[in-house]
Amino acid sequence: MSSRSHPYLVGIAGGSASGKTSLLRDLFKMMPNGSLALVSQDNYYRPKEEQRPDKNGELNFDLPTSIDRRHFHHDVQRLRIGKSITKLEYTFNNPEKEPEKITIHPAPIVICEGLFIFHYKEIDELLDYRVYVEADEKLRLKRRITRDMEERGYPEDVVRYQWENHVLPADRNFLQPYRSQCDEVIHNNVSYNNELHNLVKKLKTILHREPASK
């Protein structure tokens, strides 16, 4: 087998509160140190003043235009050619949280994570493997309410408004149409342990192939 000219790129997408963050945390625990690099779409949100308001004047962060798409693509490309990237984390407009500087080093496997990674054609065409994370809609809403109230300080009525007017339309328009094109679907209503172990097995197989050429 000839050596790969670039890292193996895995795309992981799923709706809000489907469990992507938990899945990624467990995935990193189970994979060898240094084998994975993660670039998250969430760290490329445009500033509030550049976000589009909906019909009621509320900012909608669940649109493809909410992300600095060009910068996101640029950084993915840098990781593909073996270059490190540095980015300030996105704090979801929490004024009490100081953003940290994130440095991401290249690795044999690069994971691109986010809602729009399949919708962004320039990202999707780079991916070698696509993973779709899904969970029951009512369960996701419950998780989102808990998370946004505890971690981001959002009142429940704001969370519910965003869910109905921003999150669900984004799911329908920019995520669900790509589900059938994914290589693996991970269900996260109760436990994703079996699917996680299958994914780890898949990625470890990739690692045992010839390393990407420098």
Buried (B, 14 or more C-beta within 10 A) or exposed (E): EEEBEBBBBBBBBBBBBBBBBBBBEBBEEBBEEEBBBBBBBBBBBBEEEEBEEBEEEBBBBBBEEBBBBEBBBEBBBBBBEBEEBEBEBBBBBEEEEEEEEBEBEBBBBBBBBBBBBBBBEEBBEBBBBBBBBBBEBEBBBEBBBEBBBEEBBBEEEBBBBBBEBBBBBBBEEBBEEBBEEBBBBBBBEEEBEEBBEEBBEBBBEBBEEEEBEE
